């Protein structure tokens, strides 16, 4: 089990965040239109990275971290932001927090513009789900489990910041619809995706990182929305249903496989960090029972063992598009990624709150 001091956690946080600032592609043939490895680009992977950096700032109050985040945003705005889609919305989560919590009011018009686009122009599936349109593909009529973390969290923050009830109702609708079509009723775990164009769950993949987006999303959403959330009991039930079978698939090492229920798929660290973070936070805010804490702490130990001397979080899988076969997930390459660094940062910040 974890026996870290706060000082040791801060030391690890500094190493991991310092490494994140310098991540670039050295070995992987990228399939994404915009590189999701290079920290300097505006895409979902870097957006998750930015969120972790903001966690580090909030935990330390180190103004140099805040200055780095602002510089990253400003450089991308000056360069020209990419077209709006589910994934390119991810950085807006941190942008909105700076705009409304750090007095960076110059970003408010951008936040309002992006939130309005999500509500009125983002392509919708049947039953008005957020179609998982990305930079490479419109993914016609598709729901993906990534969407809740990449887009709905931003809209939730905008709902609270701007006191817009319609935004919050939309966020709750998206969660309920995604749950209906992506949560496996037998295990409580989540499939990667669903398409209304054929009505199926593709490979029926219980993908690790996709599941960790849900484990992390639920306590984030409830904390952000606070007393305004009207479906807290449903959110909590969905999370607990996921937990009931997650533990039995945890490897002896503390990690989870990239396909949770498939021991032939490799063990994957970013998903494990996301699970550890979401579980620990959910226990702290009263969504999960303390009985799940040993599982989370075992995962924390495993993630820490996968932090290299230079702060690189090892054994992280590259961005994972929708798979038509399970082999697709087994074949995703492993390389340093900003979200691997970020989920580890979020996990360590949460560990500090439990020490």
SEKOL-426489 format. One record per residue (C-alpha): residue number from 0; x, y, z. Coordinates in steps of 0.05 Angstrom, whole numbers, padded with zeros to 5 digits, m for minus. Layout:
% SEKOL-426489
(NUM, (X, Y, Z))
...
END
This chain:
% SEKOL-426489
(0, (00000, 00000, 00000))
(1, (00019, 00073, m00009))
(2, (00063, 00103, 00046))
(3, (00081, 00168, 00012))
(4, (00093, 00232, 00050))
(5, (00065, 00298, 00023))
(6, (00137, 00317, 00007))
(7, (00147, 00255, m00035))
(8, (00082, 00269, m00072))
(9, (00103, 00340, m00088))
(10, (00170, 00315, m00113))
(11, (00136, 00266, m00160))
(12, (00087, 00319, m00182))
(13, (00144, 00365, m00201))
(14, (00179, 00311, m00241))
(15, (00116, 00289, m00278))
(16, (00093, 00360, m00295))
(17, (00162, 00382, m00316))
(18, (00165, 00323, m00364))
(19, (00096, 00339, m00391))
(20, (00120, 00408, m00413))
(21, (00170, 00376, m00460))
(22, (00132, 00317, m00491))
(23, (00141, 00310, m00566))
(24, (00136, 00254, m00616))
(25, (00200, 00215, m00627))
(26, (00177, 00145, m00649))
(27, (00103, 00138, m00665))
(28, (00071, 00145, m00734))
(29, (00011, 00186, m00714))
(30, (m00057, 00173, m00745))
(31, (m00089, 00237, m00719))
(32, (m00095, 00298, m00764))
(33, (m00067, 00342, m00709))
(34, (m00010, 00311, m00669))
(35, (m00037, 00289, m00601))
(36, (00033, 00276, m00574))
(37, (00066, 00344, m00582))
(38, (00049, 00386, m00520))
(39, (00047, 00450, m00562))
(40, (m00016, 00430, m00602))
(41, (m00089, 00444, m00586))
(42, (m00123, 00376, m00583))
(43, (m00157, 00331, m00532))
(44, (m00094, 00298, m00506))
(45, (m00062, 00365, m00492))
(46, (m00128, 00389, m00463))
(47, (m00127, 00334, m00411))
(48, (m00054, 00352, m00399))
(49, (m00072, 00424, m00387))
(50, (m00125, 00403, m00336))
(51, (m00073, 00364, m00297))
(52, (m00026, 00424, m00298))
(53, (m00082, 00467, m00269))
(54, (m00092, 00415, m00214))
(55, (m00018, 00422, m00198))
(56, (m00024, 00498, m00196))
(57, (m00085, 00496, m00150))
(58, (m00047, 00449, m00104))
(59, (00016, 00490, m00101))
(60, (m00007, 00562, m00116))
(61, (00058, 00567, m00156))
(62, (00047, 00626, m00203))
(63, (00099, 00600, m00252))
(64, (00053, 00541, m00268))
(65, (m00005, 00588, m00280))
(66, (00039, 00631, m00325))
(67, (00059, 00569, m00365))
(68, (m00014, 00550, m00375))
(69, (m00032, 00621, m00397))
(70, (00028, 00623, m00445))
(71, (00006, 00556, m00475))
(72, (m00064, 00582, m00487))
(73, (m00041, 00649, m00515))
(74, (00008, 00616, m00563))
(75, (m00046, 00571, m00591))
(76, (m00096, 00628, m00598))
(77, (m00043, 00668, m00635))
(78, (m00028, 00609, m00680))
(79, (m00102, 00599, m00694))
(80, (m00147, 00549, m00661))
(81, (m00170, 00487, m00699))
(82, (m00241, 00473, m00720))
(83, (m00289, 00460, m00663))
(84, (m00305, 00387, m00647))
(85, (m00312, 00341, m00587))
(86, (m00237, 00333, m00578))
(87, (m00215, 00404, m00592))
(88, (m00264, 00426, m00538))
(89, (m00221, 00392, m00484))
(90, (m00173, 00450, m00473))
(91, (m00232, 00496, m00461))
(92, (m00244, 00462, m00394))
(93, (m00181, 00494, m00366))
(94, (m00190, 00559, m00406))
(95, (m00258, 00568, m00372))
(96, (m00228, 00558, m00303))
(97, (m00176, 00611, m00317))
(98, (m00228, 00659, m00345))
(99, (m00276, 00654, m00286))
(100, (m00231, 00634, m00227))
(101, (m00164, 00666, m00242))
(102, (m00189, 00733, m00268))
(103, (m00165, 00719, m00339))
(104, (m00227, 00753, m00365))
(105, (m00198, 00761, m00435))
(106, (m00218, 00688, m00446))
(107, (m00292, 00697, m00428))
(108, (m00315, 00713, m00500))
(109, (m00279, 00651, m00525))
(110, (m00312, 00608, m00471))
(111, (m00381, 00635, m00487))
(112, (m00370, 00624, m00562))
(113, (m00348, 00552, m00552))
(114, (m00404, 00536, m00503))
(115, (m00456, 00565, m00551))
(116, (m00427, 00521, m00607))
(117, (m00433, 00459, m00564))
(118, (m00506, 00475, m00550))
(119, (m00528, 00497, m00619))
(120, (m00480, 00473, m00673))
(121, (m00447, 00409, m00650))
(122, (m00476, 00352, m00692))
(123, (m00525, 00309, m00655))
(124, (m00543, 00235, m00659))
(125, (m00611, 00204, m00652))
(126, (m00642, 00228, m00586))
(127, (m00598, 00290, m00588))
(128, (m00534, 00258, m00565))
(129, (m00468, 00294, m00575))
(130, (m00440, 00261, m00638))
(131, (m00367, 00245, m00627))
(132, (m00342, 00288, m00684))
(133, (m00266, 00294, m00684))
(134, (m00212, 00327, m00727))
(135, (m00206, 00265, m00771))
(136, (m00278, 00241, m00777))
(137, (m00350, 00261, m00766))
(138, (m00364, 00193, m00734))
(139, (m00436, 00197, m00759))
(140, (m00488, 00179, m00707))
(141, (m00436, 00154, m00658))
(142, (m00433, 00161, m00582))
(143, (m00364, 00151, m00549))
(144, (m00349, 00147, m00475))
(145, (m00294, 00199, m00484))
(146, (m00345, 00253, m00498))
(147, (m00367, 00264, m00426))
(148, (m00297, 00282, m00403))
(149, (m00276, 00320, m00466))
(150, (m00337, 00364, m00476))
(151, (m00390, 00356, m00423))
(152, (m00345, 00376, m00365))
(153, (m00330, 00442, m00400))
(154, (m00404, 00455, m00412))
(155, (m00418, 00438, m00339))
(156, (m00369, 00491, m00316))
(157, (m00400, 00541, m00363))
(158, (m00469, 00524, m00335))
(159, (m00446, 00541, m00265))
(160, (m00403, 00601, m00284))
(161, (m00459, 00633, m00325))
(162, (m00518, 00606, m00284))
(163, (m00547, 00575, m00346))
(164, (m00597, 00521, m00327))
(165, (m00604, 00498, m00399))
(166, (m00531, 00482, m00403))
(167, (m00535, 00439, m00341))
(168, (m00598, 00403, m00364))
(169, (m00562, 00387, m00429))
(170, (m00503, 00358, m00391))
(171, (m00548, 00314, m00350))
(172, (m00584, 00291, m00413))
(173, (m00518, 00272, m00445))
(174, (m00496, 00232, m00385))
(175, (m00562, 00194, m00382))
(176, (m00562, 00180, m00457))
(177, (m00490, 00157, m00458))
(178, (m00504, 00112, m00398))
(179, (m00564, 00081, m00433))
(180, (m00524, 00061, m00494))
(181, (m00453, 00050, m00468))
(182, (m00459, 00018, m00400))
(183, (m00458, m00058, m00402))
(184, (m00517, m00082, m00360))
(185, (m00481, m00147, m00341))
(186, (m00417, m00117, m00313))
(187, (m00431, m00044, m00302))
(188, (m00369, m00029, m00343))
(189, (m00373, 00016, m00405))
(190, (m00366, 00000, m00479))
(191, (m00323, 00047, m00519))
(192, (m00378, 00067, m00567))
(193, (m00447, 00060, m00597))
(194, (m00473, 00077, m00666))
(195, (m00545, 00091, m00684))
(196, (m00524, 00076, m00756))
(197, (m00532, 00001, m00748))
(198, (m00549, 00000, m00673))
(199, (m00488, m00036, m00644))
(200, (m00430, m00026, m00596))
(201, (m00376, m00039, m00649))
(202, (m00327, m00090, m00619))
(203, (m00362, m00088, m00551))
(204, (m00295, m00067, m00523))
(205, (m00292, m00054, m00449))
(206, (m00234, m00007, m00461))
(207, (m00194, 00013, m00400))
(208, (m00181, 00087, m00411))
(209, (m00252, 00097, m00436))
(210, (m00277, 00069, m00371))
(211, (m00230, 00113, m00330))
(212, (m00259, 00174, m00364))
(213, (m00326, 00155, m00333))
(214, (m00295, 00140, m00264))
(215, (m00263, 00209, m00266))
(216, (m00321, 00245, m00298))
(217, (m00374, 00228, m00246))
(218, (m00341, 00258, m00184))
(219, (m00317, 00317, m00226))
(220, (m00387, 00331, m00251))
(221, (m00418, 00325, m00182))
(222, (m00366, 00370, m00151))
(223, (m00372, 00423, m00205))
(224, (m00449, 00423, m00207))
(225, (m00457, 00417, m00131))
(226, (m00527, 00428, m00106))
(227, (m00550, 00444, m00177))
(228, (m00545, 00372, m00201))
(229, (m00612, 00337, m00203))
(230, (m00588, 00266, m00220))
(231, (m00536, 00255, m00165))
(232, (m00567, 00189, m00143))
(233, (m00565, 00162, m00215))
(234, (m00493, 00185, m00224))
(235, (m00474, 00151, m00159))
(236, (m00510, 00086, m00178))
(237, (m00475, 00084, m00245))
(238, (m00408, 00093, m00212))
(239, (m00421, 00039, m00161))
(240, (m00444, m00009, m00215))
(241, (m00378, 00002, m00250))
(242, (m00339, m00011, m00186))
(243, (m00373, m00077, m00172))
(244, (m00336, m00112, m00228))
(245, (m00275, m00067, m00238))
(246, (m00239, m00096, m00177))
(247, (m00241, m00168, m00201))
(248, (m00205, m00149, m00265))
(249, (m00148, m00113, m00230))
(250, (m00082, m00147, m00244))
(251, (m00038, m00170, m00186))
(252, (00009, m00113, m00205))
(253, (m00046, m00063, m00189))
(254, (m00055, m00043, m00262))
(255, (m00113, m00057, m00309))
(256, (m00109, m00084, m00379))
(257, (m00123, m00039, m00438))
(258, (m00183, m00084, m00449))
(259, (m00207, m00092, m00378))
(260, (m00232, m00163, m00384))
(261, (m00178, m00188, m00432))
(262, (m00113, m00214, m00401))
(263, (m00083, m00220, m00470))
(264, (m00084, m00144, m00477))
(265, (m00027, m00105, m00446))
(266, (m00028, m00071, m00378))
(267, (m00040, 00004, m00386))
(268, (m00020, 00059, m00338))
(269, (m00062, 00120, m00359))
(270, (m00127, 00081, m00346))
(271, (m00101, 00057, m00279))
(272, (m00083, 00128, m00258))
(273, (m00152, 00152, m00279))
(274, (m00186, 00097, m00239))
(275, (m00143, 00112, m00178))
(276, (m00160, 00186, m00182))
(277, (m00234, 00176, m00193))
(278, (m00242, 00124, m00139))
(279, (m00203, 00163, m00086))
(280, (m00240, 00227, m00101))
(281, (m00307, 00191, m00101))
(282, (m00291, 00161, m00033))
(283, (m00271, 00230, m00006))
(284, (m00335, 00264, m00028))
(285, (m00380, 00207, m00007))
(286, (m00399, 00173, m00072))
(287, (m00363, 00107, m00059))
(288, (m00353, 00064, 00002))
(289, (m00285, 00061, 00037))
(290, (m00282, m00013, 00018))
(291, (m00256, 00008, m00051))
(292, (m00196, 00046, m00022))
(293, (m00148, m00013, m00021))
(294, (m00161, m00024, m00095))
(295, (m00146, 00049, m00109))
(296, (m00083, 00050, m00067))
(297, (m00058, m00013, m00101))
(298, (m00068, 00023, m00167))
(299, (m00030, 00084, m00140))
(300, (00029, 00040, m00122))
(301, (00029, 00010, m00192))
(302, (00027, 00077, m00227))
(303, (00085, 00104, m00184))
(304, (00127, 00044, m00204))
(305, (00115, 00065, m00276))
(306, (00144, 00135, m00268))
(307, (00213, 00137, m00299))
(308, (00271, 00175, m00268))
(309, (00259, 00234, m00315))
(310, (00185, 00238, m00297))
(311, (00159, 00201, m00358))
(312, (00097, 00160, m00343))
(313, (00110, 00093, m00377))
(314, (00065, 00042, m00410))
(315, (00013, 00092, m00434))
(316, (m00025, 00075, m00498))
(317, (m00031, 00123, m00556))
(318, (m00098, 00155, m00573))
(319, (m00148, 00101, m00588))
(320, (m00200, 00108, m00643))
(321, (m00262, 00065, m00646))
(322, (m00245, m00008, m00657))
(323, (m00285, m00056, m00700))
(324, (m00246, m00114, m00670))
(325, (m00215, m00126, m00601))
(326, (m00148, m00135, m00635))
(327, (m00150, m00062, m00653))
(328, (m00141, m00045, m00579))
(329, (m00085, m00095, m00568))
(330, (m00046, m00064, m00626))
(331, (m00047, 00009, m00603))
(332, (00025, 00031, m00592))
(333, (00053, 00053, m00525))
(334, (00088, 00120, m00518))
(335, (00093, 00180, m00471))
(336, (00028, 00221, m00474))
(337, (00005, 00284, m00440))
(338, (m00057, 00250, m00413))
(339, (m00015, 00196, m00381))
(340, (00024, 00250, m00346))
(341, (m00039, 00288, m00328))
(342, (m00079, 00231, m00300))
(343, (m00019, 00214, m00256))
(344, (m00016, 00287, m00233))
(345, (m00090, 00286, m00215))
(346, (m00081, 00220, m00179))
(347, (m00022, 00247, m00138))
(348, (m00059, 00310, m00119))
(349, (m00116, 00268, m00094))
(350, (m00069, 00222, m00056))
(351, (m00044, 00284, m00018))
(352, (m00115, 00297, 00005))
(353, (m00117, 00227, 00035))
(354, (m00051, 00232, 00073))
END
